């Protein structure tokens, strides 16, 4: 299982690839992606990026404005058990 720190690094990389300007702040697990300026199209692209990087399926995750890095991490952890 990937550590949270490794996961956050991948999320950070994904954000930098899909956004012109990524947040200056370090990613916090409970912050919504919306708070980082991620719109619905960016979120879909980020989820696709994460699927490729982590070799997992995120089709069943609720993609809404309250989605956080921790929710995605917890979803992945529960799917791998």
C-alpha positions in Angstrom: 0.0 0.0 0.0 1.3 3.5 -0.9 1.9 5.8 2.0 -0.1 9.0 2.4 3.0 11.1 1.8 3.7 9.3 -1.5 0.1 9.6 -2.4 0.1 13.4 -1.7 3.2 13.7 -3.9 1.4 12.0 -6.8 -1.7 14.3 -6.2 0.6 17.3 -6.2 2.2 16.1 -9.5 -1.3 15.6 -11.0 -2.4 19.1 -9.9 0.7 20.6 -11.5 -0.1 18.8 -14.8 -3.7 19.8 -15.0 -3.6 23.4 -13.7 -1.7 26.4 -15.0 -1.1 27.5 -11.5 -0.9 25.0 -8.7 -1.4 25.9 -5.1 1.7 27.2 -3.3 0.6 25.4 -0.1 1.4 21.8 0.6 -1.5 19.5 0.0 -3.6 18.9 3.1 -5.6 15.8 3.3 -8.8 17.3 4.5 -8.9 20.3 2.1 -11.3 19.9 -0.8 -9.9 19.9 -4.3 -12.3 22.8 -4.9 -10.3 24.8 -2.4 -7.3 24.3 -4.7 -9.2 25.8 -7.6 -10.0 22.4 -9.2 -13.2 22.5 -11.3 -15.2 19.5 -12.4 -13.2 19.0 -15.6 -9.9 19.3 -13.8 -11.2 16.8 -11.2 -12.0 14.3 -13.9 -8.6 14.7 -15.4 -6.9 14.4 -12.0 -8.8 11.2 -11.3 -7.7 9.8 -14.6 -4.1 10.8 -13.8 -4.4 9.1 -10.4 -5.8 5.9 -12.0 -2.9 5.7 -14.4 -0.2 6.5 -11.8 -1.6 4.2 -9.1 -2.9 1.5 -11.5 -6.3 1.5 -9.8 -9.9 2.1 -10.7 -11.6 5.2 -9.3 -14.9 5.0 -11.2 -16.9 4.4 -8.1 -15.6 7.3 -6.0 -18.1 10.2 -5.5 -16.7 13.1 -7.5 -18.3 16.1 -5.9 -17.2 19.4 -4.5 -16.4 17.9 -1.1 -13.8 15.4 -2.5 -10.6 15.5 -0.6 -7.2 13.8 -1.0 -7.9 11.8 2.2 -11.2 10.5 0.8 -9.5 9.3 -2.3 -6.7 7.7 -0.3 -9.2 6.0 2.0 -11.2 4.7 -1.0 -8.0 3.2 -2.5 -7.1 1.6 0.8 -10.5 0.1 1.2 -10.5 -1.3 -2.4 -7.1 -3.0 -1.8 -8.2 -4.9 1.2 
